[in-house]
Amino acid sequence: MEFTLGQVNDAVAAAVPDRIALVHGDRRYRHDELAAESRRLASALHRRGFGIRTERGALAGHESGQDHLALYLHNGPEYIVGMLGASKARLAPLNVNYRYVAEELAYLLRDSSARVVVYHDRFAATLAEVLDDVDGIDLLVQVPDETAADLLPGAVRWDDLLAEGDPDDPAVAPEASDPDDLYILYTGGTTGMPKGVLWRQHDIFVGAMGGRPFGAQEPLPDLDAVVDAARNGGMVMLTAAPLMHGAAQWFAFIALHGGGTLVLAPDPTRFDAAEILATATHEGAATIQVVGDAMARPLVEELERGSYDLSGLFALGNGGAALSPGIKERFLEQVPHALIVDTVGSSETGAQMGHTSMKGAASTGVFAPGPETTVVTPDLTAIVPTDDTTEIGWLAQRGHVPLGYLGDATKTAATFPTIDGVRFSVPGDRARRTADGSIELLGRDSQTINSGGEKVFVEEVEQALLHHPAVDDVVVVGRPSDRWGQEVVAIVQLHEGVDATADELIAEAGNHVARYKLPRAVLVREHIERSPAGKADYRWARSVAEAATGEPNA
C-alpha cells in the first residue's frame, strides 16, 4: 500500500482522537482537532480554486503539476496545519527560511512558483518589499503574532480563511489525494542557490516521517499497521529546531504519525535553553531534538547550572549538524540514563544512518546504515563492496528517494543517477565503509560551511562581499568554532590604495544574504592564492583562517 500524509493524519486522528497531538505554550490540540483544522484549511483552499493541475504520470521528475503553498513562518501550530491542509487540498507545501533578506526571499518565491504564501505578521514588511518583483502569488494569508502588524493589501487573516472551509468537505477527504502528490523541501544547492527537492508523499513518509519504524527493515505495510502503531505509541517529543528545516519537519511528523505529542518551544523567535528544559520537564518529554553543538551546548550548560527533572527523557536526538563527543559526554553526565541518537540524512535522501551514544560510550562520525543506504564508487558506476574499507566513495540512497529538483533537469540527472538499473540519490557526501559494516561519514565534497545547523555556501557569501567597492577578491571558508561548530571566515584582498573596516564589509554583505551567513571574522591579506585557472585555493584559505584564530578583524 502507498500512503499520503493527509490519509495517515486522518487515520491516526480517528484512532486516538483525544490524545494531545501538539503543544505550543498554552495552545494544545488533540489529534482530532488538528486533523479537523487542517481539513478546514484544505477545504478553504480548494474552494478558492487551488490544487492539482496535472497528474504526476504526465510529468518529468523535475516538474510539478500542483499549486504550491509557501510557509514563511516561525514554529507554531499554523506550520503543521499549513503543511497538512495543503497536502489534503493537493497543493504542495514548501518551506521558506524566515532569516532571508528581501533579495533571497524574492528568489525563492520566484523559483518555487508559489501561488499561496502563509506568513507571520512579523514577516509582512519583508514580504511587502518583494511582491512587486514576484509574479503568480494569488493568495496571501497573514498569521497573527505579538507584533500585530497591519494586514498587507489583498491579504486574508488566517482565521478568516479557515472560516471559509468545512472539515467535512468531501473534496478534501483522504481518498481525494494521491501518493504521487508532492512534498517540497527547499534546501541550498551546491551552487549556493536554494533548490526545491520534490518528494512523492509516499516516499517521504517511508523515508523520513515514520513510515518505516526506527530500526525496522521494512515499511509499515498498510493503514491498519499505521493505526496499530499509533494506538501503541504516544511518545512526547520536543523539538528545539525550526520547522523551516527538514530535520524538524520529519521529527514533527514522526511524533504525529506515531500517535504521539509534538511539543514546540513556547518562544519561536529565540533559542532559550532554560525555557526548553523547563518545557521538557513540564510536558514529560521522552525525546528532545537538537541541531548540533550550537543547540546542545547551551542546553548542557543550563543543565550544569540548573535543576531539571528529566527522569522521563529517553533520548536526545540530533540531526543536521555534528554533535561533538565532548558535548555528548557532558550531557550524559547530567542525564546518565538517556541515549543520544545521531541521525544522518539530507533533503535529497531522507534519513540514512544512525549512531547511538550512551554514558561511557560517546563518539561520532561512524554510523549504522539504514536498509536503503550504501556507498557508491566515485564515478557513480557501481556500489562499493561491503568488504572494501579503503575506497572513498559517495554516500547514496536508493528506493524511497525524491523525484528531482524543481525546474532543474540537469541537476536532477546529476544528483539522482541510475546505477545497474536502480535509481539513487547522491547529494555529495563523501563516505567509506568500515570493517564492522558501518559507514564513516567524511563530509560534503563541496565547500559548505555548517554553522549552528545552518548550511552556508561559500560562493554566495563571496558574491555578497564583492558588492562592496573596496573588495578586489575574496575567499570564504569555515573554521572550527566552540559555539557554532564552524564559523564563517572571509579572507579579503582590497583594491590597492583603498581601505575598509570589517564592519563596513559585513554591513554590505548583510544587504544580500541572511545574517547567519555573515562572516564572524574578516581577514585582510595582500594577495589571495588561486590556481592558474583562477580557482580559489581553499586549502590555503583554510590554513590562513585557522592560523588567524583570535586575530582581530580587519
VEXDREN-2710 file (C-alpha; in Angstrom, 1 decimal):
% VEXDREN-2710
k/r/px/py/pz
1/MET/0.0/0.0/0.0
2/GLU/1.1/3.6/-0.7
3/PHE/0.3/6.5/1.6
4/THR/-0.5/10.2/1.6
5/LEU/0.3/12.5/4.5
6/GLY/-3.3/13.5/4.9
7/GLN/-4.6/10.0/4.8
8/VAL/-2.2/8.9/7.6
9/ASN/-3.1/12.0/9.7
10/ASP/-6.8/11.4/9.5
11/ALA/-6.5/7.7/10.2
12/VAL/-4.3/8.3/13.3
13/ALA/-6.7/11.1/14.5
14/ALA/-9.6/8.7/14.2
15/ALA/-7.7/6.0/16.2
16/VAL/-6.5/8.3/19.1
17/PRO/-8.8/11.4/18.8
18/ASP/-8.5/12.6/22.4
19/ARG/-4.7/12.2/22.7
20/ILE/-2.8/15.5/22.7
21/ALA/-1.2/16.0/19.3
22/LEU/0.5/19.4/19.6
23/VAL/1.6/21.7/22.4
24/HIS/2.8/25.3/21.9
25/GLY/2.9/27.3/25.0
26/ASP/-0.7/27.4/26.3
27/ARG/-2.1/26.2/23.0
28/ARG/-3.0/22.5/22.9
29/TYR/-4.5/20.5/20.1
30/ARG/-5.9/17.0/20.3
31/HIS/-5.3/14.7/17.3
32/ASP/-8.9/15.1/16.1
33/GLU/-8.8/18.9/16.4
34/LEU/-5.5/19.1/14.5
35/ALA/-6.9/16.9/11.7
36/ALA/-10.2/18.8/11.5
37/GLU/-8.4/22.2/11.4
38/SER/-6.2/21.0/8.6
39/ARG/-9.2/19.7/6.6
40/ARG/-10.9/23.1/7.2
41/LEU/-7.9/24.8/5.7
42/ALA/-7.8/22.3/2.8
43/SER/-11.5/23.0/2.1
44/ALA/-11.0/26.7/2.0
45/LEU/-8.0/26.4/-0.4
46/HIS/-9.9/24.0/-2.6
47/ARG/-13.0/26.3/-2.7
48/ARG/-10.7/29.2/-3.8
49/GLY/-9.6/27.1/-6.8
50/PHE/-6.2/25.8/-5.6
51/GLY/-5.0/22.2/-6.0
52/ILE/-3.8/19.8/-8.7
53/ARG/-3.3/20.9/-12.3
54/THR/-1.6/18.0/-14.0
55/GLU/-1.3/14.4/-12.6
56/ARG/2.1/13.0/-11.9
57/GLY/2.1/10.5/-14.7
58/ALA/2.4/13.2/-17.4
59/LEU/5.4/14.9/-15.8
60/ALA/9.1/14.6/-15.6
61/GLY/10.9/14.2/-12.3
62/HIS/11.8/17.9/-12.1
63/GLU/8.3/19.1/-12.9
64/SER/5.3/19.8/-10.6
65/GLY/1.6/19.7/-11.7
66/GLN/0.4/21.2/-8.4
67/ASP/-0.1/24.6/-6.9
68/HIS/2.5/25.5/-4.3
69/LEU/1.9/26.9/-0.8
70/ALA/4.9/28.6/0.8
71/LEU/5.2/28.6/4.6
72/TYR/7.0/31.7/5.8
73/LEU/6.5/31.1/9.5
74/HIS/8.1/30.7/12.8
75/ASN/7.3/27.5/14.7
76/GLY/3.7/27.2/15.7
77/PRO/0.5/25.1/15.1
78/GLU/-0.1/27.0/11.9
79/TYR/3.0/25.5/10.4
80/ILE/1.7/21.9/10.9
81/VAL/-1.8/22.8/9.9
82/GLY/-0.5/24.5/6.8
83/MET/1.5/21.5/5.7
84/LEU/-1.4/19.1/6.3
85/GLY/-4.0/21.4/4.9
86/ALA/-2.0/22.0/1.7
87/SER/-1.5/18.3/1.3
88/LYS/-5.2/17.5/1.8
89/ALA/-6.1/20.0/-0.8
90/ARG/-3.5/18.6/-3.2
91/LEU/-1.3/21.7/-3.0
92/ALA/2.4/21.1/-2.4
93/PRO/3.7/22.8/0.8
94/LEU/7.2/24.2/0.8
95/ASN/9.4/25.8/3.5
96/VAL/10.8/29.4/3.5
97/ASN/13.8/30.3/5.6
98/TYR/12.5/33.2/7.7
99/ARG/16.0/34.6/8.0
100/TYR/16.2/35.5/4.4
101/VAL/16.6/39.2/3.4
102/ALA/14.3/40.5/0.7
103/GLU/16.7/39.6/-2.2
104/GLU/16.8/36.0/-1.1
105/LEU/13.1/35.8/-0.4
106/ALA/12.3/37.1/-3.9
107/TYR/14.5/34.5/-5.5
108/LEU/12.9/31.6/-3.6
109/LEU/9.3/32.7/-4.3
110/ARG/10.1/33.1/-8.0
111/ASP/11.9/29.8/-8.1
112/SER/9.1/27.9/-6.3
113/SER/6.3/29.5/-8.3
114/ALA/4.3/29.8/-5.1
115/ARG/0.7/30.7/-5.5
116/VAL/-0.1/30.9/-1.8
117/VAL/2.1/32.4/0.9
118/VAL/1.3/31.9/4.6
119/TYR/3.3/34.2/6.8
120/HIS/3.5/35.6/10.3
121/ASP/2.8/39.3/11.0
122/ARG/6.5/39.9/11.7
123/PHE/7.5/39.0/8.2
124/ALA/4.9/41.2/6.4
125/ALA/7.3/44.1/5.9
126/THR/9.9/41.9/4.2
127/LEU/7.3/40.2/2.1
128/ALA/5.9/43.5/1.0
129/GLU/9.3/44.6/-0.3
130/VAL/9.3/41.8/-2.9
131/LEU/5.7/41.4/-4.0
132/ASP/6.1/43.7/-7.0
133/ASP/9.0/41.6/-8.2
134/VAL/7.3/38.2/-7.9
135/ASP/4.6/37.0/-10.3
136/GLY/2.0/34.4/-9.7
137/ILE/1.1/34.8/-6.0
138/ASP/-2.7/34.7/-5.8
139/LEU/-3.3/34.4/-2.1
140/LEU/-1.6/36.0/1.0
141/VAL/-2.5/34.5/4.3
142/GLN/-1.4/36.5/7.4
143/VAL/-1.0/34.7/10.7
144/PRO/-1.2/36.9/13.8
145/ASP/1.7/37.2/16.3
146/GLU/2.7/39.6/19.0
147/THR/3.9/42.2/16.6
148/ALA/0.3/42.8/15.4
149/ALA/1.4/44.1/12.0
150/ASP/-1.2/45.6/9.7
151/LEU/-2.7/43.3/7.1
152/LEU/-1.0/43.6/3.7
153/PRO/-3.2/44.8/0.9
154/GLY/-5.3/42.0/-0.5
155/ALA/-4.3/39.5/2.2
156/VAL/-6.6/37.5/4.3
157/ARG/-6.3/36.7/8.0
158/TRP/-5.6/33.1/8.9
159/ASP/-8.8/32.6/11.0
160/ASP/-10.9/34.2/8.3
161/LEU/-9.6/31.8/5.7
162/LEU/-10.2/28.9/8.0
163/ALA/-13.8/30.1/8.5
164/GLU/-14.4/29.6/4.7
165/GLY/-13.7/25.9/4.9
166/ASP/-15.7/22.8/6.0
167/PRO/-13.8/19.9/7.7
168/ASP/-16.4/17.5/6.3
169/ASP/-16.0/18.7/2.7
170/PRO/-15.8/15.5/0.6
171/ALA/-13.4/17.3/-1.8
172/VAL/-10.6/17.0/0.8
173/ALA/-11.4/13.5/2.1
174/PRO/-8.5/11.1/2.4
175/GLU/-9.4/9.3/-0.8
176/ALA/-9.2/12.6/-2.8
177/SER/-5.4/12.9/-2.6
178/ASP/-2.8/10.7/-4.2
179/PRO/0.5/9.1/-3.0
180/ASP/2.1/10.8/-6.1
181/ASP/1.3/14.3/-4.7
182/LEU/4.3/16.3/-3.7
183/TYR/6.0/17.4/-0.6
184/ILE/8.6/20.1/-1.4
185/LEU/11.6/20.8/0.8
186/TYR/13.8/23.7/-0.1
187/THR/17.5/23.5/0.6
188/GLY/20.7/25.2/-0.5
189/GLY/22.3/23.7/-3.6
190/THR/26.0/23.2/-4.1
191/THR/26.0/26.4/-6.1
192/GLY/24.6/28.3/-3.1
193/MET/21.2/28.9/-4.5
194/PRO/18.2/27.2/-2.9
195/LYS/16.6/24.3/-4.7
196/GLY/13.2/22.7/-4.2
197/VAL/13.5/18.9/-3.7
198/LEU/10.4/17.1/-5.0
199/TRP/9.3/14.1/-3.0
200/ARG/6.3/11.9/-3.6
201/GLN/4.3/11.9/-0.3
202/HIS/4.5/8.1/0.0
203/ASP/8.3/8.2/-0.4
204/ILE/8.9/10.9/2.2
205/PHE/6.5/9.1/4.6
206/VAL/8.6/6.0/4.4
207/GLY/11.9/7.7/4.0
208/ALA/11.7/10.2/6.9
209/MET/8.3/10.6/8.5
210/GLY/7.6/7.4/10.4
211/GLY/6.6/5.0/7.6
212/ARG/9.4/2.7/8.5
213/PRO/9.7/2.3/12.3
214/PHE/13.0/3.0/13.9
215/GLY/15.3/0.1/13.3
216/ALA/12.9/-1.8/11.0
217/GLN/14.0/-3.1/7.6
218/GLU/10.6/-2.9/6.0
219/PRO/8.0/-0.1/5.8
220/LEU/4.6/-0.4/7.5
221/PRO/2.6/-2.4/5.0
222/ASP/-0.9/-0.8/5.3
223/LEU/-3.0/1.7/7.1
224/ASP/-4.0/-0.9/9.7
225/ALA/-0.4/-1.2/10.7
226/VAL/0.0/2.6/10.9
227/VAL/-3.1/2.8/13.2
228/ASP/-1.9/-0.1/15.4
229/ALA/1.5/1.5/15.9
230/ALA/-0.2/4.9/16.7
231/ARG/-2.5/3.3/19.3
232/ASN/0.5/1.7/21.0
233/GLY/2.6/4.9/20.6
234/GLY/2.0/8.2/22.3
235/MET/5.6/9.4/22.9
236/VAL/6.0/13.1/23.9
237/MET/8.6/14.6/21.6
238/LEU/10.0/18.2/21.8
239/THR/11.9/19.9/19.0
240/ALA/14.1/22.9/19.7
241/ALA/14.7/23.3/15.9
242/PRO/12.8/25.5/13.5
243/LEU/10.2/23.7/11.3
244/MET/11.5/25.5/8.3
245/HIS/14.2/22.8/8.3
246/GLY/13.6/19.3/7.0
247/ALA/15.0/17.6/10.1
248/ALA/12.5/19.3/12.4
249/GLN/9.6/18.6/10.0
250/TRP/10.5/15.0/9.9
251/PHE/10.8/14.8/13.7
252/ALA/7.4/16.5/14.0
253/PHE/5.6/14.1/11.7
254/ILE/7.2/11.1/13.3
255/ALA/5.6/12.2/16.5
256/LEU/2.2/12.9/14.9
257/HIS/2.1/9.8/12.7
258/GLY/3.1/7.7/15.8
259/GLY/0.1/8.9/17.7
260/GLY/2.4/11.0/19.9
261/THR/2.6/14.6/21.1
262/LEU/4.7/17.2/19.4
263/VAL/5.9/19.9/21.7
264/LEU/7.3/23.2/20.4
265/ALA/9.3/25.7/22.4
266/PRO/7.0/28.5/23.6
267/ASP/9.0/31.3/22.1
268/PRO/9.9/30.5/18.5
269/THR/11.9/33.7/17.9
270/ARG/14.9/32.7/20.1
271/PHE/16.7/29.8/21.5
272/ASP/16.3/29.8/25.3
273/ALA/17.9/26.7/26.9
274/ALA/16.2/27.3/30.2
275/GLU/12.8/27.6/28.6
276/ILE/13.3/24.5/26.5
277/LEU/14.4/22.4/29.5
278/ALA/11.5/23.7/31.7
279/THR/9.1/22.9/28.9
280/ALA/10.6/19.4/28.5
281/THR/10.2/18.9/32.3
282/HIS/6.6/20.2/32.4
283/GLU/5.4/18.2/29.4
284/GLY/7.3/15.0/30.3
285/ALA/9.3/14.9/27.1
286/ALA/10.7/11.5/26.2
287/THR/12.8/12.9/23.3
288/ILE/14.4/16.3/22.7
289/GLN/15.6/17.2/19.2
290/VAL/18.6/19.5/18.7
291/VAL/20.8/20.5/15.7
292/GLY/24.5/20.0/16.6
293/ASP/26.6/21.7/19.2
294/ALA/25.1/25.1/18.6
295/MET/21.9/23.9/20.3
296/ALA/23.2/21.2/22.5
297/ARG/26.0/23.2/24.2
298/PRO/23.7/25.8/25.8
299/LEU/21.3/23.0/26.9
300/VAL/24.3/21.3/28.6
301/GLU/25.5/24.5/30.2
302/GLU/22.0/25.1/31.6
303/LEU/21.7/21.6/32.9
304/GLU/25.0/22.0/34.7
305/ARG/23.9/25.2/36.5
306/GLY/20.2/24.5/36.9
307/SER/17.9/21.8/38.3
308/TYR/15.5/20.0/35.9
309/ASP/13.7/16.7/36.2
310/LEU/14.5/14.8/33.0
311/SER/13.9/11.4/34.6
312/GLY/11.4/10.6/31.8
313/LEU/13.8/11.5/29.0
314/PHE/14.6/8.6/26.8
315/ALA/16.8/10.2/24.1
316/LEU/18.4/13.4/22.9
317/GLY/18.0/13.3/19.1
318/ASN/20.5/15.1/16.9
319/GLY/20.5/15.8/13.2
320/GLY/21.6/18.4/10.7
321/ALA/25.0/19.2/12.2
322/ALA/27.7/17.4/14.2
323/LEU/27.4/16.8/17.9
324/SER/30.9/16.6/19.4
325/PRO/31.9/13.8/21.7
326/GLY/32.7/16.3/24.5
327/ILE/29.3/17.8/24.5
328/LYS/27.8/14.3/24.4
329/GLU/29.8/13.3/27.5
330/ARG/28.8/16.4/29.4
331/PHE/25.1/15.8/28.6
332/LEU/25.3/12.2/29.7
333/GLU/26.9/13.2/33.0
334/GLN/23.7/15.2/33.7
335/VAL/21.2/12.7/32.2
336/PRO/23.1/9.4/32.6
337/HIS/20.0/7.2/31.8
338/ALA/19.4/8.8/28.4
339/LEU/20.7/7.9/25.0
340/ILE/22.0/10.3/22.3
341/VAL/20.8/9.3/18.8
342/ASP/22.6/11.0/15.9
343/THR/20.8/10.7/12.5
344/VAL/22.4/11.4/9.2
345/GLY/20.3/12.4/6.2
346/SER/19.7/15.2/3.8
347/SER/16.9/16.9/1.9
348/GLU/17.6/14.7/-1.0
349/THR/17.8/11.3/0.8
350/GLY/15.6/11.4/3.9
351/ALA/17.0/9.5/7.0
352/GLN/20.0/7.4/6.1
353/MET/22.1/6.4/9.0
354/GLY/22.2/6.5/12.8
355/HIS/24.5/6.3/15.8
356/THR/23.7/5.8/19.4
357/SER/25.8/7.0/22.3
358/MET/25.4/6.3/26.0
359/LYS/27.2/7.1/29.1
360/GLY/30.7/5.8/28.9
361/ALA/30.5/5.3/25.1
362/ALA/30.1/8.6/23.4
363/SER/31.5/9.1/19.9
364/THR/30.6/10.4/16.5
365/GLY/31.4/10.1/12.8
366/VAL/30.6/6.4/12.2
367/PHE/27.1/5.3/11.6
368/ALA/24.9/2.2/11.1
369/PRO/23.3/2.5/7.7
370/GLY/19.6/2.1/7.0
371/PRO/18.3/-0.7/4.7
372/GLU/18.4/1.6/1.6
373/THR/21.7/3.3/2.4
374/THR/25.0/2.4/0.7
375/VAL/28.3/3.8/-0.7
376/VAL/28.8/4.1/-4.4
377/THR/32.0/4.5/-6.3
378/PRO/33.5/7.9/-7.1
379/ASP/32.5/7.6/-10.8
380/LEU/28.9/6.6/-9.9
381/THR/29.0/3.3/-11.8
382/ALA/28.8/0.7/-9.0
383/ILE/28.2/0.1/-5.3
384/VAL/31.4/-0.2/-3.2
385/PRO/31.6/-3.8/-2.0
386/THR/30.8/-4.3/1.7
387/ASP/34.3/-5.6/2.4
388/ASP/36.1/-2.7/0.8
389/THR/37.2/-0.4/3.6
390/THR/39.6/1.7/1.6
391/GLU/37.5/3.1/-1.3
392/ILE/36.3/6.6/-0.5
393/GLY/33.0/7.0/-2.4
394/TRP/29.7/8.8/-2.2
395/LEU/27.1/8.2/0.4
396/ALA/24.0/7.2/-1.5
397/GLN/20.3/6.3/-1.0
398/ARG/18.1/4.1/-3.1
399/GLY/14.4/3.1/-3.0
400/HIS/12.3/5.8/-1.5
401/VAL/14.1/8.9/-2.9
402/PRO/13.0/12.2/-4.4
403/LEU/11.8/12.7/-8.0
404/GLY/14.2/15.6/-8.6
405/TYR/14.9/19.3/-8.2
406/LEU/12.0/21.7/-9.1
407/GLY/12.7/23.1/-12.6
408/ASP/16.2/21.8/-13.0
409/ALA/16.5/18.8/-15.2
410/THR/20.3/19.0/-15.4
411/LYS/20.9/19.0/-11.6
412/THR/18.2/16.3/-11.2
413/ALA/20.1/14.0/-13.6
414/ALA/23.4/14.6/-11.8
415/THR/22.1/14.0/-8.3
416/PHE/19.8/11.1/-9.0
417/PRO/21.8/8.8/-11.2
418/THR/20.8/5.3/-12.3
419/ILE/23.3/2.5/-11.4
420/ASP/22.7/-1.0/-12.7
421/GLY/19.1/-0.1/-13.4
422/VAL/18.4/1.3/-9.9
423/ARG/17.8/5.0/-9.2
424/PHE/20.0/6.5/-6.5
425/SER/20.2/9.8/-4.7
426/VAL/23.8/11.0/-4.3
427/PRO/23.7/14.6/-3.0
428/GLY/27.5/14.9/-2.4
429/ASP/28.7/13.5/0.9
430/ARG/31.9/11.5/0.9
431/ALA/32.0/8.2/2.8
432/ARG/33.6/4.9/3.2
433/ARG/32.7/1.5/4.7
434/THR/34.2/0.1/7.9
435/ALA/35.1/-3.4/8.8
436/ASP/32.0/-3.9/11.0
437/GLY/29.6/-2.9/8.3
438/SER/29.2/0.7/9.5
439/ILE/29.8/3.8/7.3
440/GLU/32.2/6.5/8.1
441/LEU/30.9/9.9/7.0
442/LEU/33.7/12.1/5.7
443/GLY/31.7/15.3/4.8
444/ARG/30.3/17.2/1.9
445/ASP/32.6/17.4/-1.0
446/SER/31.6/20.9/-2.0
447/GLN/32.7/23.9/0.0
448/THR/29.8/24.0/2.5
449/ILE/30.0/25.5/6.0
450/ASN/27.6/24.2/8.7
451/SER/27.3/26.9/11.2
452/GLY/24.9/26.3/14.1
453/GLY/22.9/23.9/12.0
454/GLU/22.6/26.3/9.0
455/LYS/24.2/25.5/5.7
456/VAL/26.3/28.3/4.4
457/PHE/27.6/28.1/0.9
458/VAL/30.8/30.0/0.4
459/GLU/30.2/31.2/-3.2
460/GLU/27.1/33.1/-2.0
461/VAL/28.9/34.9/0.8
462/GLU/31.8/35.7/-1.5
463/GLN/29.4/37.3/-4.0
464/ALA/27.8/39.3/-1.2
465/LEU/31.1/40.7/-0.1
466/LEU/32.1/41.6/-3.6
467/HIS/29.3/44.1/-3.7
468/HIS/31.5/46.4/-1.6
469/PRO/33.5/48.6/-3.9
470/ALA/36.7/48.2/-1.8
471/VAL/36.9/44.4/-2.3
472/ASP/39.1/43.2/-5.1
473/ASP/39.0/39.5/-4.3
474/VAL/37.6/37.3/-1.6
475/VAL/37.6/33.7/-0.5
476/VAL/35.2/32.4/2.2
477/VAL/35.9/29.3/4.3
478/GLY/34.8/27.7/7.6
479/ARG/37.0/27.1/10.7
480/PRO/36.2/25.3/13.9
481/SER/34.1/27.2/16.5
482/ASP/33.2/26.1/20.0
483/ARG/29.9/27.8/19.8
484/TRP/28.8/27.2/16.2
485/GLY/30.6/24.1/15.2
486/GLN/32.0/26.1/12.3
487/GLU/32.2/29.8/11.8
488/VAL/32.3/31.7/8.5
489/VAL/35.6/33.5/7.8
490/ALA/36.3/35.8/4.9
491/ILE/39.8/36.4/3.5
492/VAL/39.7/39.6/1.6
493/GLN/42.0/41.3/-0.8
494/LEU/41.2/45.1/-1.1
495/HIS/41.8/47.2/-4.1
496/GLU/45.2/48.9/-4.0
497/GLY/45.2/52.1/-2.0
498/VAL/41.7/51.5/-0.7
499/ASP/40.7/50.8/2.9
500/ALA/37.6/49.3/4.5
501/THR/36.7/48.1/8.0
502/ALA/35.3/44.7/8.8
503/ASP/32.1/46.3/10.0
504/GLU/31.7/48.1/6.7
505/LEU/32.3/44.9/4.7
506/ILE/29.9/42.8/6.8
507/ALA/27.2/45.5/6.6
508/GLU/27.3/45.5/2.8
509/ALA/27.1/41.7/2.8
510/GLY/24.1/41.9/5.1
511/ASN/22.2/43.6/2.3
512/HIS/22.4/40.5/0.2
513/VAL/22.4/37.4/2.5
514/ALA/20.8/36.5/5.8
515/ARG/22.5/37.4/9.0
516/TYR/23.5/33.8/9.9
517/LYS/25.6/33.7/6.7
518/LEU/27.7/36.7/7.5
519/PRO/31.4/36.3/8.4
520/ARG/32.4/36.0/12.0
521/ALA/35.8/37.2/11.0
522/VAL/37.3/39.2/8.2
523/LEU/41.0/38.8/7.4
524/VAL/42.7/41.2/5.0
525/ARG/45.6/39.8/3.1
526/GLU/47.7/41.4/0.3
527/HIS/47.1/38.5/-2.1
528/ILE/44.7/35.6/-2.4
529/GLU/46.0/32.4/-3.7
530/ARG/44.3/31.0/-6.8
531/SER/45.1/28.2/-9.3
532/PRO/46.4/29.1/-12.8
533/ALA/42.8/28.5/-13.9
534/GLY/41.6/31.2/-11.5
535/LYS/40.0/28.8/-8.9
536/ALA/40.4/29.6/-5.3
537/ASP/42.9/27.6/-3.2
538/TYR/40.6/26.6/-0.4
539/ARG/43.2/24.6/1.4
540/TRP/45.4/27.7/1.6
541/ALA/42.5/29.8/2.7
542/ARG/41.5/27.3/5.4
543/SER/45.1/27.3/6.8
544/VAL/45.1/31.1/6.9
545/ALA/41.8/31.2/8.7
546/GLU/42.8/28.6/11.3
547/ALA/46.2/30.2/11.9
548/ALA/44.5/33.5/12.5
549/THR/42.1/32.3/15.2
550/GLY/41.9/35.1/17.7
551/GLU/43.3/37.7/15.3
552/PRO/41.4/41.0/15.3
553/ASN/39.1/41.7/12.4
554/ALA/40.2/43.9/9.5
END
